Amino acid sequence: MKFETRAIHIGEEPNLKEGGTGDVAMPIHLASTFARKEVGTPTAGYEYSRTDNPTRKALQARLAALEGADYGLAFASGLAAETTLFLSILSSGNHVVA
């Protein structure tokens, strides 16, 4: 299958599981916070949209699938992406010239 075809179809299977909505296309979740039944126990793993949300999780899975990778990363801001990159590759004493 060509890249263009995969880009359109990956992750677009309707959610027909119990409790699923049957959406044909992934909805965009606009919530910034998520309700909990108990303190300290996020519902479905979501508590605050900057740390994770269903839309970002779907994007990460699709990017990984398109690239043939196990995981993909998406960030809430460009600064968060840059910080993660720098903290993962730089060691104490390294310098960045910008």
N, CA, C and O atoms as CSV, one atom per row, in Angstrom:
chain,resi,resn,atom,element,x,y,z
A,1,MET,N,N,0.836,-1.168,0.000
A,1,MET,CA,C,0.000,0.000,0.000
A,1,MET,C,C,0.893,1.247,0.000
A,1,MET,O,O,1.878,1.305,0.736
A,2,LYS,N,N,0.554,2.227,-0.813
A,2,LYS,CA,C,1.343,3.455,-0.903
A,2,LYS,C,C,1.215,4.290,0.370
A,2,LYS,O,O,0.237,4.185,1.111
A,3,PHE,N,N,2.230,5.122,0.600
A,3,PHE,CA,C,2.251,5.994,1.777
A,3,PHE,C,C,0.994,6.866,1.836
A,3,PHE,O,O,0.385,7.009,2.896
A,4,GLU,N,N,0.610,7.445,0.702
A,4,GLU,CA,C,-0.547,8.332,0.659
A,4,GLU,C,C,-1.823,7.606,1.084
A,4,GLU,O,O,-2.652,8.170,1.798
A,5,THR,N,N,-1.979,6.364,0.647
A,5,THR,CA,C,-3.156,5.574,1.009
A,5,THR,C,C,-3.145,5.248,2.491
A,5,THR,O,O,-4.169,5.360,3.165
A,6,ARG,N,N,-1.990,4.846,2.998
A,6,ARG,CA,C,-1.886,4.560,4.434
A,6,ARG,C,C,-2.159,5.809,5.260
A,6,ARG,O,O,-2.811,5.732,6.302
A,7,ALA,N,N,-1.665,6.963,4.803
A,7,ALA,CA,C,-1.849,8.213,5.543
A,7,ALA,C,C,-3.330,8.546,5.714
A,7,ALA,O,O,-3.724,9.125,6.726
A,8,ILE,N,N,-4.132,8.191,4.747
A,8,ILE,CA,C,-5.566,8.469,4.820
A,8,ILE,C,C,-6.293,7.443,5.682
A,8,ILE,O,O,-7.217,7.804,6.411
A,9,HIS,N,N,-5.898,6.174,5.615
A,9,HIS,CA,C,-6.690,5.106,6.226
A,9,HIS,C,C,-6.220,4.609,7.586
A,9,HIS,O,O,-7.016,4.019,8.316
A,10,ILE,N,N,-4.962,4.821,7.956
A,10,ILE,CA,C,-4.464,4.298,9.232
A,10,ILE,C,C,-5.235,4.915,10.388
A,10,ILE,O,O,-5.371,6.135,10.476
A,11,GLY,N,N,-5.734,4.068,11.266
A,11,GLY,CA,C,-6.420,4.529,12.466
A,11,GLY,C,C,-7.850,4.980,12.255
A,11,GLY,O,O,-8.456,5.535,13.172
A,12,GLU,N,N,-8.400,4.763,11.093
A,12,GLU,CA,C,-9.765,5.215,10.825
A,12,GLU,C,C,-10.799,4.095,10.919
A,12,GLU,O,O,-11.887,4.211,10.354
A,13,GLU,N,N,-10.474,3.018,11.621
A,13,GLU,CA,C,-11.436,1.950,11.807
A,13,GLU,C,C,-12.459,2.408,12.847
A,13,GLU,O,O,-12.061,2.919,13.894
A,14,PRO,N,N,-13.767,2.244,12.600
A,14,PRO,CA,C,-14.772,2.665,13.574
A,14,PRO,C,C,-14.601,1.943,14.911
A,14,PRO,O,O,-14.274,0.757,14.947
A,15,ASN,N,N,-14.822,2.657,15.992
A,15,ASN,CA,C,-14.729,2.085,17.337
A,15,ASN,C,C,-16.054,1.405,17.654
A,15,ASN,O,O,-16.993,2.050,18.120
A,16,LEU,N,N,-16.127,0.101,17.401
A,16,LEU,CA,C,-17.361,-0.646,17.628
A,16,LEU,C,C,-17.313,-1.481,18.897
A,16,LEU,O,O,-18.186,-2.318,19.126
A,17,LYS,N,N,-16.282,-1.256,19.734
A,17,LYS,CA,C,-16.195,-1.968,21.007
A,17,LYS,C,C,-17.336,-1.519,21.907
A,17,LYS,O,O,-17.951,-0.478,21.673
A,18,GLU,N,N,-17.616,-2.315,22.939
A,18,GLU,CA,C,-18.664,-1.925,23.882
A,18,GLU,C,C,-18.318,-0.567,24.487
A,18,GLU,O,O,-17.204,-0.359,24.967
A,19,GLY,N,N,-19.255,0.330,24.460
A,19,GLY,CA,C,-19.014,1.675,24.958
A,19,GLY,C,C,-18.432,2.591,23.901
A,19,GLY,O,O,-18.333,3.800,24.113
A,20,GLY,N,N,-18.040,2.022,22.749
A,20,GLY,CA,C,-17.500,2.831,21.665
A,20,GLY,C,C,-18.609,3.608,20.981
A,20,GLY,O,O,-19.782,3.246,21.077
A,21,THR,N,N,-18.244,4.660,20.303
A,21,THR,CA,C,-19.238,5.529,19.676
A,21,THR,C,C,-19.565,5.129,18.242
A,21,THR,O,O,-20.596,5.532,17.703
A,22,GLY,N,N,-18.694,4.340,17.624
A,22,GLY,CA,C,-18.894,3.978,16.229
A,22,GLY,C,C,-18.430,5.059,15.266
A,22,GLY,O,O,-18.704,4.985,14.068
A,23,ASP,N,N,-17.724,6.073,15.787
A,23,ASP,CA,C,-17.220,7.143,14.919
A,23,ASP,C,C,-16.404,6.550,13.778
A,23,ASP,O,O,-15.574,5.667,13.994
A,24,VAL,N,N,-16.640,7.032,12.576
A,24,VAL,CA,C,-15.879,6.581,11.423
A,24,VAL,C,C,-14.545,7.315,11.357
A,24,VAL,O,O,-13.546,6.747,10.915
A,25,ALA,N,N,-14.521,8.567,11.790
A,25,ALA,CA,C,-13.290,9.354,11.874
A,25,ALA,C,C,-13.056,9.707,13.338
A,25,ALA,O,O,-14.002,9.969,14.081
A,26,MET,N,N,-11.798,9.712,13.745
A,26,MET,CA,C,-11.451,10.032,15.131
A,26,MET,C,C,-11.924,11.442,15.477
A,26,MET,O,O,-11.559,12.394,14.788
A,27,PRO,N,N,-12.734,11.595,16.537
A,27,PRO,CA,C,-13.155,12.940,16.930
A,27,PRO,C,C,-12.007,13.705,17.585
A,27,PRO,O,O,-11.076,13.100,18.116
A,28,ILE,N,N,-12.074,15.008,17.547
A,28,ILE,CA,C,-11.082,15.844,18.217
A,28,ILE,C,C,-11.587,16.120,19.626
A,28,ILE,O,O,-12.653,16.709,19.806
A,29,HIS,N,N,-10.825,15.697,20.616
A,29,HIS,CA,C,-11.200,15.903,22.016
A,29,HIS,C,C,-10.675,17.261,22.461
A,29,HIS,O,O,-9.465,17.479,22.505
A,30,LEU,N,N,-11.582,18.169,22.790
A,30,LEU,CA,C,-11.211,19.533,23.151
A,30,LEU,C,C,-11.095,19.743,24.653
A,30,LEU,O,O,-10.725,20.833,25.090
A,31,ALA,N,N,-11.399,18.738,25.448
A,31,ALA,CA,C,-11.342,18.884,26.906
A,31,ALA,C,C,-9.914,19.133,27.366
A,31,ALA,O,O,-8.972,18.539,26.842
A,32,SER,N,N,-9.759,20.013,28.345
A,32,SER,CA,C,-8.428,20.246,28.917
A,32,SER,C,C,-8.214,19.403,30.167
A,32,SER,O,O,-7.076,19.087,30.515
A,33,THR,N,N,-9.293,19.040,30.840
A,33,THR,CA,C,-9.206,18.193,32.032
A,33,THR,C,C,-10.249,17.092,31.921
A,33,THR,O,O,-11.227,17.218,31.184
A,34,PHE,N,N,-10.028,16.016,32.660
A,34,PHE,CA,C,-10.901,14.853,32.587
A,34,PHE,C,C,-11.387,14.480,33.986
A,34,PHE,O,O,-10.620,14.536,34.947
A,35,ALA,N,N,-12.656,14.102,34.098
A,35,ALA,CA,C,-13.246,13.733,35.388
A,35,ALA,C,C,-12.645,12.432,35.899
A,35,ALA,O,O,-12.172,11.602,35.124
A,36,ARG,N,N,-12.672,12.270,37.213
A,36,ARG,CA,C,-12.162,11.056,37.855
A,36,ARG,C,C,-13.196,10.517,38.830
A,36,ARG,O,O,-13.976,11.271,39.413
A,37,LYS,N,N,-13.188,9.203,38.995
A,37,LYS,CA,C,-14.047,8.595,40.016
A,37,LYS,C,C,-13.387,8.691,41.379
A,37,LYS,O,O,-14.066,8.832,42.396
A,38,GLU,N,N,-12.046,8.614,41.399
A,38,GLU,CA,C,-11.292,8.674,42.647
A,38,GLU,C,C,-10.092,9.598,42.471
A,38,GLU,O,O,-9.534,9.715,41.380
A,39,VAL,N,N,-9.707,10.249,43.564
A,39,VAL,CA,C,-8.522,11.104,43.542
A,39,VAL,C,C,-7.295,10.239,43.257
A,39,VAL,O,O,-7.131,9.175,43.854
A,40,GLY,N,N,-6.447,10.689,42.360
A,40,GLY,CA,C,-5.219,9.962,42.047
A,40,GLY,C,C,-5.384,8.844,41.041
A,40,GLY,O,O,-4.409,8.175,40.700
A,41,THR,N,N,-6.606,8.625,40.555
A,41,THR,CA,C,-6.845,7.570,39.572
A,41,THR,C,C,-7.462,8.188,38.319
A,41,THR,O,O,-8.677,8.375,38.262
A,42,PRO,N,N,-6.644,8.507,37.315
A,42,PRO,CA,C,-7.167,9.111,36.088
A,42,PRO,C,C,-8.127,8.172,35.361
A,42,PRO,O,O,-7.937,6.955,35.366
A,43,THR,N,N,-9.145,8.733,34.745
A,43,THR,CA,C,-10.098,7.960,33.960
A,43,THR,C,C,-9.465,7.618,32.620
A,43,THR,O,O,-9.074,8.517,31.875
A,44,ALA,N,N,-9.359,6.352,32.310
A,44,ALA,CA,C,-8.759,5.868,31.051
A,44,ALA,C,C,-7.348,6.415,30.847
A,44,ALA,O,O,-6.877,6.511,29.714
A,45,GLY,N,N,-6.674,6.772,31.938
A,45,GLY,CA,C,-5.303,7.254,31.846
A,45,GLY,C,C,-5.164,8.735,31.561
A,45,GLY,O,O,-4.045,9.230,31.432
A,46,TYR,N,N,-6.266,9.451,31.459
A,46,TYR,CA,C,-6.222,10.874,31.128
A,46,TYR,C,C,-6.564,11.715,32.349
A,46,TYR,O,O,-7.530,11.434,33.059
A,47,GLU,N,N,-5.752,12.762,32.589
A,47,GLU,CA,C,-6.069,13.673,33.684
A,47,GLU,C,C,-5.985,15.133,33.252
A,47,GLU,O,O,-6.809,15.944,33.676
A,48,TYR,N,N,-5.018,15.482,32.427
A,48,TYR,CA,C,-4.853,16.858,31.974
A,48,TYR,C,C,-4.345,16.807,30.542
A,48,TYR,O,O,-3.439,16.034,30.229
A,49,SER,N,N,-4.913,17.609,29.689
A,49,SER,CA,C,-4.660,17.497,28.256
A,49,SER,C,C,-3.208,17.745,27.847
A,49,SER,O,O,-2.766,17.226,26.822
A,50,ARG,N,N,-2.462,18.519,28.622
A,50,ARG,CA,C,-1.058,18.743,28.260
A,50,ARG,C,C,-0.223,17.484,28.427
A,50,ARG,O,O,0.770,17.305,27.723
A,51,THR,N,N,-0.612,16.610,29.348
A,51,THR,CA,C,0.168,15.389,29.547
A,51,THR,C,C,-0.253,14.287,28.585
A,51,THR,O,O,0.589,13.519,28.119
A,52,ASP,N,N,-1.537,14.201,28.282
A,52,ASP,CA,C,-2.022,13.191,27.337
A,52,ASP,C,C,-3.506,13.416,27.100
A,52,ASP,O,O,-4.219,13.873,27.993
A,53,ASN,N,N,-3.967,13.100,25.909
A,53,ASN,CA,C,-5.393,13.102,25.616
A,53,ASN,C,C,-5.649,12.150,24.454
A,53,ASN,O,O,-4.712,11.783,23.745
A,54,PRO,N,N,-6.901,11.743,24.245
A,54,PRO,CA,C,-7.191,10.748,23.204
A,54,PRO,C,C,-6.787,11.192,21.799
A,54,PRO,O,O,-6.345,10.367,20.998
A,55,THR,N,N,-6.929,12.469,21.492
A,55,THR,CA,C,-6.569,12.955,20.159
A,55,THR,C,C,-5.069,12.839,19.922
A,55,THR,O,O,-4.639,12.385,18.861
A,56,ARG,N,N,-4.275,13.247,20.906
A,56,ARG,CA,C,-2.814,13.156,20.761
A,56,ARG,C,C,-2.374,11.701,20.698
A,56,ARG,O,O,-1.484,11.355,19.921
A,57,LYS,N,N,-2.990,10.842,21.511
A,57,LYS,CA,C,-2.634,9.420,21.495
A,57,LYS,C,C,-2.890,8.825,20.104
A,57,LYS,O,O,-2.078,8.045,19.604
A,58,ALA,N,N,-4.011,9.190,19.484
A,58,ALA,CA,C,-4.321,8.699,18.137
A,58,ALA,C,C,-3.311,9.225,17.120
A,58,ALA,O,O,-2.866,8.482,16.246
A,59,LEU,N,N,-2.949,10.501,17.229
A,59,LEU,CA,C,-1.946,11.081,16.328
A,59,LEU,C,C,-0.610,10.362,16.462
A,59,LEU,O,O,0.017,10.025,15.458
A,60,GLN,N,N,-0.175,10.126,17.688
A,60,GLN,CA,C,1.105,9.444,17.920
A,60,GLN,C,C,1.095,8.039,17.327
A,60,GLN,O,O,2.075,7.617,16.713
A,61,ALA,N,N,-0.001,7.318,17.507
A,61,ALA,CA,C,-0.103,5.958,16.956
A,61,ALA,C,C,-0.066,5.983,15.433
A,61,ALA,O,O,0.562,5.124,14.814
A,62,ARG,N,N,-0.726,6.951,14.832
A,62,ARG,CA,C,-0.753,7.042,13.369
A,62,ARG,C,C,0.610,7.430,12.801
A,62,ARG,O,O,1.047,6.868,11.797
A,63,LEU,N,N,1.277,8.384,13.439
A,63,LEU,CA,C,2.618,8.766,12.975
A,63,LEU,C,C,3.577,7.584,13.064
A,63,LEU,O,O,4.373,7.352,12.154
A,64,ALA,N,N,3.496,6.839,14.166
A,64,ALA,CA,C,4.359,5.665,14.322
A,64,ALA,C,C,4.068,4.642,13.229
A,64,ALA,O,O,4.994,4.081,12.643
A,65,ALA,N,N,2.796,4.398,12.953
A,65,ALA,CA,C,2.429,3.422,11.923
A,65,ALA,C,C,2.922,3.865,10.545
A,65,ALA,O,O,3.406,3.041,9.769
A,66,LEU,N,N,2.807,5.136,10.240
A,66,LEU,CA,C,3.275,5.637,8.940
A,66,LEU,C,C,4.777,5.500,8.783
A,66,LEU,O,O,5.274,5.242,7.686
A,67,GLU,N,N,5.497,5.673,9.876
A,67,GLU,CA,C,6.958,5.590,9.836
A,67,GLU,C,C,7.475,4.174,10.072
A,67,GLU,O,O,8.682,3.941,10.006
A,68,GLY,N,N,6.580,3.227,10.345
A,68,GLY,CA,C,7.002,1.860,10.632
A,68,GLY,C,C,7.704,1.748,11.973
A,68,GLY,O,O,8.559,0.883,12.159
A,69,ALA,N,N,7.346,2.622,12.912
A,69,ALA,CA,C,7.980,2.651,14.236
A,69,ALA,C,C,7.044,2.065,15.289
A,69,ALA,O,O,5.845,1.909,15.057
A,70,ASP,N,N,7.610,1.747,16.439
A,70,ASP,CA,C,6.798,1.244,17.543
A,70,ASP,C,C,6.052,2.369,18.249
A,70,ASP,O,O,4.938,2.171,18.732
A,71,TYR,N,N,6.661,3.543,18.309
A,71,TYR,CA,C,6.079,4.668,19.039
A,71,TYR,C,C,6.249,5.955,18.245
A,71,TYR,O,O,7.168,6.090,17.438
A,72,GLY,N,N,5.356,6.887,18.486
A,72,GLY,CA,C,5.464,8.229,17.934
A,72,GLY,C,C,5.245,9.219,19.063
A,72,GLY,O,O,4.596,8.894,20.057
A,73,LEU,N,N,5.774,10.412,18.922
A,73,LEU,CA,C,5.607,11.432,19.953
A,73,LEU,C,C,5.018,12.696,19.354
A,73,LEU,O,O,5.398,13.120,18.263
A,74,ALA,N,N,4.092,13.287,20.079
A,74,ALA,CA,C,3.545,14.597,19.743
A,74,ALA,C,C,3.513,15.390,21.045
A,74,ALA,O,O,3.306,14.822,22.118
A,75,PHE,N,N,3.715,16.678,20.953
A,75,PHE,CA,C,3.818,17.514,22.151
A,75,PHE,C,C,2.794,18.633,22.123
A,75,PHE,O,O,2.284,19.002,21.065
A,76,ALA,N,N,2.498,19.168,23.303
A,76,ALA,CA,C,1.525,20.254,23.421
A,76,ALA,C,C,2.081,21.571,22.905
A,76,ALA,O,O,1.313,22.480,22.589
A,77,SER,N,N,3.397,21.691,22.814
A,77,SER,CA,C,3.999,22.931,22.314
A,77,SER,C,C,5.357,22.629,21.691
A,77,SER,O,O,5.951,21.578,21.936
A,78,GLY,N,N,5.828,23.554,20.895
A,78,GLY,CA,C,7.156,23.404,20.301
A,78,GLY,C,C,8.246,23.419,21.351
A,78,GLY,O,O,9.242,22.705,21.233
A,79,LEU,N,N,8.060,24.234,22.379
A,79,LEU,CA,C,9.055,24.304,23.445
A,79,LEU,C,C,9.147,22.976,24.191
A,79,LEU,O,O,10.238,22.558,24.579
A,80,ALA,N,N,8.020,22.315,24.393
A,80,ALA,CA,C,8.045,21.003,25.046
A,80,ALA,C,C,8.808,19.996,24.188
A,80,ALA,O,O,9.561,19.177,24.714
A,81,ALA,N,N,8.617,20.052,22.879
A,81,ALA,CA,C,9.336,19.153,21.973
A,81,ALA,C,C,10.837,19.425,22.009
A,81,ALA,O,O,11.639,18.495,22.082
A,82,GLU,N,N,11.214,20.704,21.959
A,82,GLU,CA,C,12.638,21.058,22.000
A,82,GLU,C,C,13.278,20.634,23.318
A,82,GLU,O,O,14.378,20.083,23.325
A,83,THR,N,N,12.598,20.887,24.422
A,83,THR,CA,C,13.130,20.523,25.735
A,83,THR,C,C,13.349,19.021,25.832
A,83,THR,O,O,14.386,18.574,26.323
A,84,THR,N,N,12.384,18.243,25.370
A,84,THR,CA,C,12.522,16.784,25.400
A,84,THR,C,C,13.707,16.336,24.553
A,84,THR,O,O,14.485,15.478,24.969
A,85,LEU,N,N,13.838,16.912,23.378
A,85,LEU,CA,C,14.956,16.566,22.499
A,85,LEU,C,C,16.289,16.881,23.162
A,85,LEU,O,O,17.177,16.031,23.210
A,86,PHE,N,N,16.432,18.098,23.672
A,86,PHE,CA,C,17.702,18.497,24.282
A,86,PHE,C,C,18.026,17.676,25.523
A,86,PHE,O,O,19.173,17.272,25.714
A,87,LEU,N,N,17.038,17.426,26.362
A,87,LEU,CA,C,17.294,16.662,27.583
A,87,LEU,C,C,17.636,15.204,27.286
A,87,LEU,O,O,18.315,14.549,28.077
A,88,SER,N,N,17.166,14.696,26.145
A,88,SER,CA,C,17.439,13.292,25.834
A,88,SER,C,C,18.794,13.084,25.153
A,88,SER,O,O,19.345,11.986,25.217
A,89,ILE,N,N,19.346,14.123,24.497
A,89,ILE,CA,C,20.610,13.912,23.777
A,89,ILE,C,C,21.802,14.638,24.384
A,89,ILE,O,O,22.945,14.291,24.086
A,90,LEU,N,N,21.562,15.637,25.229
A,90,LEU,CA,C,22.676,16.394,25.799
A,90,LEU,C,C,23.098,15.830,27.147
A,90,LEU,O,O,22.282,15.305,27.904
A,91,SER,N,N,24.367,15.947,27.424
A,91,SER,CA,C,24.916,15.535,28.717
A,91,SER,C,C,25.449,16.767,29.433
A,91,SER,O,O,25.577,17.837,28.836
A,92,SER,N,N,25.755,16.614,30.696
A,92,SER,CA,C,26.327,17.704,31.474
A,92,SER,C,C,27.603,18.200,30.796
A,92,SER,O,O,28.476,17.405,30.447
A,93,GLY,N,N,27.705,19.503,30.615
A,93,GLY,CA,C,28.890,20.084,29.987
A,93,GLY,C,C,28.752,20.313,28.496
A,93,GLY,O,O,29.574,21.020,27.912
A,94,ASN,N,N,27.725,19.731,27.849
A,94,ASN,CA,C,27.495,19.973,26.421
A,94,ASN,C,C,26.992,21.397,26.216
A,94,ASN,O,O,26.451,22.019,27.130
A,95,HIS,N,N,27.180,21.900,25.001
A,95,HIS,CA,C,26.733,23.253,24.664
A,95,HIS,C,C,25.869,23.194,23.417
A,95,HIS,O,O,26.074,22.351,22.543
A,96,VAL,N,N,24.899,24.098,23.343
A,96,VAL,CA,C,24.061,24.251,22.160
A,96,VAL,C,C,24.330,25.635,21.595
A,96,VAL,O,O,24.239,26.631,22.313
A,97,VAL,N,N,24.658,25.700,20.320
A,97,VAL,CA,C,24.870,26.977,19.649
A,97,VAL,C,C,23.673,27.195,18.734
A,97,VAL,O,O,23.399,26.388,17.846
A,98,ALA,N,N,22.972,28.284,18.961
A,98,ALA,CA,C,21.768,28.557,18.159
A,98,ALA,C,C,21.896,29.873,17.426
A,98,ALA,O,O,20.982,30.268,16.703
